[in-house]
Amino acid sequence: MEDTIIYGKNAVIEALEHGERKFNKILISNNARSDAKIEEIKQLAKQSGIVFQFVSKDKLNYLVPEGRHQGVVAQIAPIEYIELEEFIENHRNKQASLVIMDGIEDSHNIGAIIRSCVCAGIDGVILPSRRGVLINSTVEKTSAGAINHIAVIKTNSLVNTIQKLKENDYWVIASDHHAEDNHYEVDYTDMNFALIMGAEHAGISKSLLKLADYKIKIPMLTNFNSLNVSNAAAIILFEYVRQKLIKRS
């Protein structure tokens, strides 16, 4: 399996601290300012016996177009996907939560959703292997390392995956702007749930909408219906957080 590229100070630090990703080497721009995060990367690499070397900025720009690397690029083993059955078994005796991304094509959106998922305490995300984007360097960078703190499931069929989840007592919630119910009308705290977020332009496919137990929308005060999918996911997920905190207190 070929190495993947991750870039950006936070993404590299998170991967180093998590300790489960195998590093080949870390490349640091010889023009990069030696700030606290660069020093932290060097120290973490030394502690783990990971090779780091200084290279030209042009070398990093070749690996990461548009210069978004912040002076740091790492060659690292790809993220390991887990099987749905393994996830279900690992969460058999506790309330579990998932976000399903149906055909989302922007890597930045996927990374941002994963970051929100980790902050909200979501247990896993599900990505289709054919329709949409899988984990890549942009997803890793945008997630700011959150990808290392959540289970990632890849599936050939979202329909079969959702049916399997329903068979194992998961309630399926679809975010659909045509829905009648508002997102805060669902009690997320009393069930296993899988939240489906649809593609940027097409939304959730009809075959998945038919399988949803709940269809919810985010209410708006105007007719300008253009919430970014990652923003919409964050709004819904943090309603779940709000409910959970109230229940705890």
Sequence and secondary structure as in RCSB ss.txt:
>XXXX:A:sequence
MEDTIIYGKNAVIEALEHGERKFNKILISNNARSDAKIEEIKQLAKQSGIVFQFVSKDKLNYLVPEGRHQGVVAQ
IAPIEYIELEEFIENHRNKQASLVIMDGIEDSHNIGAIIRSCVCAGIDGVILPSRRGVLINSTVEKTSAGAINHI
AVIKTNSLVNTIQKLKENDYWVIASDHHAEDNHYEVDYTDMNFALIMGAEHAGISKSLLKLADYKIKIPMLTNFN
SLNVSNAAAIILFEYVRQKLIKRS
>XXXX:A:secstr
   EEEESHHHHHHHHHH  S EEEEEEETTS   HHHHHHHHHHHHHT  EEEE HHHHHHHSGGGTTTTEEEE
E     B HHHHHHHTTTS  EEEEEES   HHHHHHHHHHHHHTT  EEEEESSSS  S HHHHHHTTTGGGGS
EEEEES HHHHHHHHHHTTEEEEEE TT SEEGGGS GGGSEEEEEEEBTTTBS HHHHTT SEEEE   SSS  
   HHHHHHHHHHHHHHHHHHHH 
